[in-house]
């Protein structure tokens, strides 16, 4: 069974938690490295979700059903 994917908000909360743990706690070098790796993996997942969302909003469906590229630049 496929593990349920977390949404962007959940990923951001995880990143915040890891960041606070690294800033506030007396963490061993090994734990610091493990937390950093996990945070990096979460950040990559969040980036992919943001890219997917950006692609989704770049296409606007006109009233007649045709699609038009939205230029955000």
C-alpha positions in Angstrom: 0.0 0.0 0.0 1.3 3.4 -1.0 2.2 5.8 1.9 -0.1 8.8 2.0 1.6 11.9 0.7 1.8 14.9 3.0 0.6 18.3 1.8 2.8 21.4 1.6 1.6 22.7 4.9 2.5 19.4 6.7 5.9 19.4 5.1 6.6 23.0 6.1 5.6 22.2 9.7 8.0 19.3 9.7 10.8 21.5 8.5 10.0 24.1 11.2 10.1 21.4 13.8 13.5 20.1 12.6 14.9 23.6 12.5 13.8 24.4 16.0 15.2 21.1 17.3 18.6 21.9 15.7 18.5 25.5 17.1 17.3 24.8 20.6 18.4 21.4 21.7 21.8 20.0 22.5 21.9 17.5 19.6 24.8 15.2 18.9 26.7 15.4 15.7 25.2 12.2 14.4 21.6 13.4 15.2 22.4 16.8 13.6 23.5 15.1 10.4 20.4 12.8 10.4 18.1 15.7 11.0 19.8 17.8 8.3 19.4 14.9 5.8 15.7 14.5 6.7 15.1 18.2 6.4 16.8 18.3 3.0 14.6 15.4 1.8 11.5 17.3 3.0 12.6 20.5 1.4 13.0 18.7 -2.0 9.5 17.2 -1.7 8.1 20.7 -0.8 9.9 22.2 -3.8 8.3 19.6 -6.1 4.9 20.3 -4.8 5.4 24.1 -5.3 6.6 23.5 -8.9 3.5 21.3 -9.6 1.2 24.0 -8.1 2.9 26.7 -10.2 2.4 24.7 -13.4 -1.2 24.2 -12.5 -1.9 27.9 -12.0 0.0 28.9 -15.2 -2.9 27.5 -17.2 -6.1 29.4 -17.1 -9.2 27.9 -18.6 -11.2 30.6 -20.5 -14.9 30.8 -20.5 -15.1 29.0 -23.8 -12.9 26.1 -22.5 -9.7 27.0 -24.3 -6.5 27.1 -22.3 -4.2 30.1 -22.1 -0.7 30.3 -20.6 -0.5 32.8 -17.8 2.7 34.9 -17.9 3.7 35.7 -14.3 7.0 37.4 -15.2 
